[in-house]
Amino acid sequence: MRDTALTRPARRGLAAAAVLAVLALAGLAAVGAVQPPAQRATSAPAGDFSAARAFEDVRAIASTPHPAGSAANDRVREHLLGRLRGLGLSPEVQDVVSVQGAGLSSSAGGTGLARVRNVVTLIPGTASTGRIFLIAHYDSAQIAPGANDDGAGTATILETARALTSGDRLRNDVVLVLTDAEEACLCGAKAFVDQHPLARDGGVALNLEARGSDGPAIMFETSEGNARLVETYARTPYPVGTSFAVEIYRLLPNDTDFTPFRESGFLGLNTAYIDGAAVYHAPTDTPEAMNRDSLQHHGDNALALVRDFGTADLRRFGTGSDATYFPAPGLLVRYPGEFVWPLAVAALLVVGVLAWFVRRRVLVAIPLAVLPIIVAPLSAQGLWALLKLVRPEYGGLPIDPYRPMWYRLAVIALAAATVLIWYALLRRRVGPAALAVGGLTWLGVLGVVLAAFTPGGSYLAALPALAVAVSALIAMRARPWLAVAVLVAGALVPVVVLLPTVLMLFPALGMPMAGVGAFLTVLLGLALLPVLDLLHPVESGARGLDAVKARRLGAVPSSIAIVAAVACTATGLAVDRFDEEHPSLTHLMYALDADTGTARWLSEEAEPQEWTSRYVTGEPATVTETLPAFGEEKLRSGPAPAAALPAPALTLLSEGTSDGRRTLRLLLDPRRAARFVTLHVVGAEVTAMTVGGRPVDPAPGFVFHAPEERGVEVSVTVRATGPVRFRVMDASDDLTTMPGFQPRPAGVGVLGSHSSEMVAVAKTWTL
């Protein structure tokens, strides 16, 4: 068959305008599918969730930083207890020591433990078939008020409890689990699943989180065999989630309070809003920074889920297959995991049939279609590198700039320009139909690859490839205007499937990984080639223009995309400036070696900013020898004045020797207000260890968060009979009181890191 466009309507300009209008409307609808609802006022009906009511709790919770073990966290806990008792409930405090081998502390050179004080409340059901656990953590990072992380989740649970107790009781038990020490080591959640009797029989866990201040509440993680869970989630008022996110999250080392529940066999869903991540764990995570629409989204869906699970027979929610699902206007599209391979294979086969009908130059077009797939992500990463050169402070941001919208639009425009330039350059030589087949071929191949490695993400490529290829086959045999209508119908699928995912992945991965957003945008562009061809004028024939003029007109779309990319970048630079409310982020610590009486400034900044460079110099290096609690982390350092700080004490309470092993019972006393204490055995093999009455796997050391004032009792057995060396350290968060510290100027803030503003004192004891 002669290679031509898939359709040639008589009034090409009118057809192009109609197509663009339909696709624009579809795009707006797709964008709307991943937007949070508007907040409801305090006057909302008693049975409804009101973000305005919940926000009053956010204010109370997030008035100041409140890490686990702090007096501020005690005040937050008393507020929670008072609110729950005011609803006629009977909350209890689970006060125990918990061990979390994985998570933050293990990466800092030892097993993580904490004394936790969880707030647990049972709302009994009328004839319970199981339990629903509504979970959020009420502690904050050490420098952050924690309005969003996780004041939002905690306030959502309080407002949900109010709505539930205002009406008839549910069939099933509902357990409210407000955990402690999540930021430290996930120890509160671990304590609940390991030690609380209400967790003994498992159930459905619904965890509420935030990693930012804005955006939709995305359901991003599930337990395995999630088909029935997803079916229930799809009935929420505003379901936003994708099985692709679940697949990706399972491959990442990230954890939340949902992790201990999932690993203990609970079924469940994990939800968070994640945009506005510049405030994550930072002093700027205040109530004023919160988008209350995001809080409303959290609450609407959480309340709906509790009511739905609360009336269901939970014994029917056993293990099964994972579902594929994604948001669409007005609903959550989902289908069984068993359909993944048939759809992926069908998409590739239909594209193959289309290639056979087109034939001419298809084998040339397929390898050429790789070019935009490679060039666009590289260009997006190059754009971010350029932005960091123009504004070096961006390198200190954890995930995203404060106002990233214009930069995201620039990435989309840059990816669109890449596809349009590629298409304009090759359309005349290779042919529009062949190029369309080339692009669809790679979508079909990607659908199969994803089916093999991340099945929940296969739909991103397989469904667009299948829909567009089928519509192209029909269009090749249809009258021109019918062909246009069919092609537009096929093009709606990639718009609905891919555009929301692009919007969700930008805040999830941030501008440092802008190439991923560009990659998905290129896939969308390749899938739309059959209809985008209408933007190019015909070069010959009775209705055609001369070739030169046609090529000039054909360059207009790519020119517009380039101008848009430049304009969006420039606007982003103009809009996203650092100021007191949006400061550049810096990281600094202070470490005193009590053995030598010397002190150092330490920073984890890869490229020190101007303020930080006053304190640290040289190349990053490990500090394991003097501060083993930091593990293999590389830090920059500089000399600091020695402060008069008491070193943590290690007292031998008792000892015994047997079979060449020495067992020592010790008291580790921080001797100052410390957020955590650490102990590491130097030069001897540890064969057994008990910390705070809890046995832990033998390890060189541990990190104990929220220690009591009297200290932490430790029993350690080592393979030795002589003296044993211990390196102990405690840590507080009062960097600004250290000698030699100069206040940050306006517009310079603190990085949201678990070691920001830390003051560490370390000492060696030989016993």
C-alpha positions, 0 to 999 in steps of 0.5 A, spaced: 500 500 500 502 507 498 504 510 504 500 516 506 496 520 512 491 515 515 486 520 513 485 526 508 479 530 510 477 536 505 477 541 510 483 540 513 484 546 517 477 545 520 478 538 522 485 540 525 481 545 529 475 540 531 481 535 533 484 540 538 478 542 541 476 535 543 483 533 545 483 540 549 477 538 553 479 531 554 485 534 557 481 538 561 477 533 564 483 528 565 486 534 569 480 535 573 480 527 575 486 528 579 484 535 583 482 535 590 475 537 592 474 544 595 474 544 602 467 544 606 466 549 611 464 548 619 457 548 617 457 542 613 452 536 616 455 533 622 455 526 618 460 529 613 467 531 613 469 538 614 476 540 612 475 547 616 473 543 622 479 538 621 484 544 620 482 547 627 486 540 630 491 541 625 493 548 628 493 545 635 497 539 633 502 543 629 503 549 633 511 547 634 515 542 632 514 535 636 518 530 635 517 523 639 519 524 646 519 531 647 515 536 651 511 538 645 509 531 643 506 530 650 502 536 649 499 534 642 498 527 645 494 530 651 490 534 645 488 528 642 486 524 648 482 530 650 478 530 643 477 523 643 474 523 650 470 529 648 467 524 642 465 519 648 470 514 646 475 511 651 482 512 648 488 509 651 496 510 651 500 504 649 507 506 652 512 501 650 519 500 647 519 498 640 524 495 635 524 497 628 530 493 625 529 497 618 528 504 616 531 510 618 536 508 624 539 502 621 542 506 615 545 511 621 549 505 623 545 501 628 538 498 630 533 503 631 529 503 637 524 508 641 520 509 647 513 510 644 506 512 646 501 510 641 494 513 642 489 507 640 482 508 640 476 502 639 470 504 636 466 497 637 462 495 631 455 492 632 457 485 629 464 485 627 467 481 622 473 484 622 477 490 624 478 497 620 485 500 622 485 508 621 492 510 622 496 516 622 502 519 626 502 524 631 509 526 632 513 531 627 520 531 624 525 535 629 525 541 626 518 541 623 511 543 626 508 537 622 502 541 619 502 536 613 506 531 615 502 528 619 498 533 622 493 532 616 493 525 617 492 525 625 486 531 624 483 527 618 482 521 623 479 526 629 474 529 624 473 522 621 471 519 628 467 525 630 463 524 623 462 516 625 460 517 632 455 522 630 451 517 626 449 509 627 454 505 629 458 501 623 457 493 623 465 492 624 470 495 629 474 501 627 481 502 631 484 509 631 491 508 631 495 515 632 502 512 632 508 515 635 516 515 633 514 514 625 519 520 623 524 516 628 524 509 626 517 507 624 517 504 631 510 506 633 507 502 628 511 496 629 509 497 637 502 496 635 502 490 630 507 486 635 505 488 642 497 490 642 492 485 643 487 489 638 492 487 632 492 480 633 487 478 628 489 483 623 484 487 619 484 492 613 489 498 615 488 505 612 494 509 613 494 517 612 500 521 610 503 527 607 509 528 603 508 536 601 502 541 602 498 540 596 495 536 591 490 530 591 490 525 596 493 519 592 492 512 594 499 510 592 501 503 596 496 497 597 497 490 600 498 484 595 492 481 592 489 488 592 483 487 587 477 487 592 481 493 596 481 497 589 474 495 588 472 498 594 477 504 593 473 506 587 467 507 590 470 513 594 468 520 592 474 522 589 478 516 587 485 518 585 491 512 584 494 508 579 497 501 579 503 503 576 505 507 583 504 501 587 509 497 582 514 503 583 513 504 590 514 496 591 521 497 588 523 503 592 526 503 599 521 508 602 517 506 608 511 509 612 507 506 618 503 502 613 510 498 612 509 494 619 502 493 618 503 490 611 509 486 613 505 483 618 499 480 614 494 486 614 490 488 608 490 495 606 491 502 602 496 507 603 494 514 601 498 521 601 498 528 598 505 529 595 505 536 592 509 542 595 514 538 597 519 543 599 516 544 606 517 536 607 520 535 614 522 543 614 520 549 619 516 551 613 511 545 614 506 550 618 498 550 618 499 556 613 502 552 608 497 547 607 492 547 602 485 545 605 482 542 599 488 536 600 485 535 607 478 535 604 480 530 599 484 526 605 478 526 609 472 525 604 476 518 602 478 516 608 471 517 611 468 513 605 472 507 606 471 506 613 464 506 612 464 502 606 469 497 609 465 498 616 459 495 613 462 489 609 463 482 611 471 483 612 472 475 611 471 476 604 477 480 603 482 475 602 488 474 598 487 474 590 490 478 584 492 485 584 488 489 579 490 494 574 487 501 575 488 508 574 484 515 574 479 517 569 474 523 569 468 521 574 471 514 576 477 509 577 478 505 571 480 498 573 480 491 571 483 484 573 491 483 573 489 477 569 488 481 563 495 485 563 498 480 558 492 479 553 492 486 553 499 487 552 500 482 547 493 484 543 496 491 543 503 489 540 499 484 535 494 490 532 500 494 531 503 489 527 497 488 523 497 496 522 504 496 520 503 490 515 497 495 512 502 501 511 508 497 510 512 502 506 518 505 510 515 502 517 522 498 518 525 505 517 520 509 522 521 504 527 528 505 529 527 513 528 522 513 533 527 512 538 530 518 537 524 523 541 524 517 546 531 518 548 532 526 546 526 529 550 528 526 557 535 528 556 533 535 554 529 535 561 534 533 565 539 538 561 533 543 563 534 542 570 541 542 570 541 549 567 536 551 572 541 549 578 546 553 574 542 559 574 539 558 581 544 554 585 540 554 591 535 549 587 541 543 588 539 544 596 532 542 595 530 535 597 525 534 591 522 540 588 522 548 588 517 551 592 513 553 585 514 548 580 508 549 576 511 553 570 518 548 570 513 542 569 509 546 564 516 547 560 518 540 561 512 538 557 513 543 552 520 541 551 518 534 550 512 536 545 517 540 541 522 534 541 516 530 538 513 535 533 520 537 531 522 530 529 515 529 526 516 535 522 523 533 519 521 526 517 514 526 515 515 528 508 521 523 507 518 517 511 511 518 511 506 520 516 503 513 517 510 510 517 512 514 523 505 513 527 506 506 526 513 507 529 511 510 535 506 505 536 511 500 535 515 502 541 508 503 545 507 496 544 513 493 546 513 497 552 507 495 554 510 488 554 516 489 557 512 493 563 507 487 563 513 482 565 517 487 570 511 491 573 504 489 571 501 494 574 504 499 569 503 496 563 496 499 561 500 506 560 503 503 554 498 497 552 492 501 552 494 507 548 497 503 543 491 498 542 486 504 542 490 508 537 492 502 532 485 499 532 482 506 530 487 507 525 485 500 522 478 503 521 480 510 519 484 507 513 478 504 510 473 509 512 470 516 509 475 522 511 470 525 516 468 518 519 476 517 519 477 523 523 472 522 528 474 514 529 482 517 530 479 522 535 476 517 539 482 513 539 486 519 541 482 520 547 485 513 550 492 516 551 490 523 553 485 520 559 491 514 561 497 518 560 496 525 562 494 524 569 500 520 570 504 525 568 501 530 573 502 525 578 509 523 577 511 530 577 510 531 584 512 524 586 519 524 583 520 532 582 524 536 578 531 532 579 527 526 575 524 531 570 526 526 565 521 521 567 515 526 566 518 528 559 518 520 557 511 519 559 509 526 555 513 523 549 509 517 549 503 521 549 505 525 543 507 518 539 500 516 541 497 522 538 501 522 531 495 520 527 491 526 529 497 531 530 498 530 522 492 534 521 496 540 523 501 539 517 498 542 511 498 537 504 504 539 500 501 537 493 494 535 489 489 540 488 488 542 495 495 543 496 500 548 497 507 549 495 512 545 498 516 550 501 510 554 504 507 547 507 514 546 510 514 553 513 506 552 516 508 545 518 514 548 523 509 552 526 507 547 532 514 545 534 515 553 534 510 554 538 512 548 543 519 551 543 517 558 545 512 555 550 518 551 553 522 558 553 516 562 556 515 557 562 522 557 564 523 564 564 516 565 568 518 559 573 525 563 574 521 570 575 515 567 580 519 562 584 524 566 588 527 565 595 524 569 600 523 569 608 517 564 606 520 560 601 527 560 603 533 556 600 535 550 604 541 549 608 544 543 612 548 544 618 550 540 625 555 540 630 559 534 633 563 534 640 568 529 641 568 529 649 575 524 648 579 530 645 575 536 647 574 538 639 568 540 635 566 540 628 561 543 624 558 538 619 554 538 613 551 533 608 550 538 602 553 536 596 555 543 594 555 547 600 551 554 599 554 560 601 552 560 608 554 553 609 561 554 606 562 559 612 562 553 616 565 547 612 570 546 607 574 540 603 571 534 600 565 529 603 568 524 608 565 519 613 566 520 620 565 513 622 571 513 627 568 518 631 561 518 630 559 511 628 552 512 629 552 516 622 554 510 618 558 510 612 554 517 610 559 522 607 559 529 610 563 535 609 566 538 616 570 544 619 573 546 625 568 549 631 569 552 638 568 546 643 562 547 647 561 545 655 556 540 654 556 534 658 558 527 655 553 521 655 555 516 661 555 509 661 555 505 667 556 498 668 551 495 673 553 488 673 557 483 669 558 475 668 563 471 663 561 464 660 564 460 655 569 466 652 563 471 652 562 477 657 555 479 658 555 486 661 549 490 664 549 497 662 546 504 664 546 509 658 545 516 661 545 522 656 545 527 661 542 532 657 535 533 653 537 528 648 532 526 642 536 520 641 542 516 644 546 511 641 551 505 643 556 502 639 561 496 641 568 497 638 573 491 636 569 486 639 563 481 636 556 482 639 553 475 640 546 478 644 543 484 646 537 487 649 535 494 649 530 497 654 528 490 656 527 488 648 531 483 645 534 485 638 538 482 633 546 482 635 549 488 631 555 493 633 550 498 635 543 501 636 540 508 636 534 509 641 529 515 640 525 518 645 530 516 651 527 516 658 530 521 663 533 516 667 537 513 661 536 506 657 538 500 660 542 495 656 545 488 656 550 486 651 554 479 650 560 480 646 565 474 644 571 477 649 573 476 656 577 483 657 575 490 657 570 492 652 570 499 648 564 502 647 562 509 643 556 512 645 553 519 643 547 523 644 543 528 640 539 534 641 537 539 636 539 546 639 544 548 634 543 555 634 546 555 641 552 553 640 558 557 640 560 560 633 554 559 630 551 565 626 544 566 625 541 565 618 540 571 614 533 572 611 531 568 605 536 562 608 532 556 611 533 549 614 533 543 610 528 538 612 533 532 614 533 528 620 540 531 622 538 538 621 540 542 627 543 536 630 548 537 636 552 531 637 556 529 643 560 523 643 565 519 648 569 512 649 568 508 655 572 502 656 569 497 661 
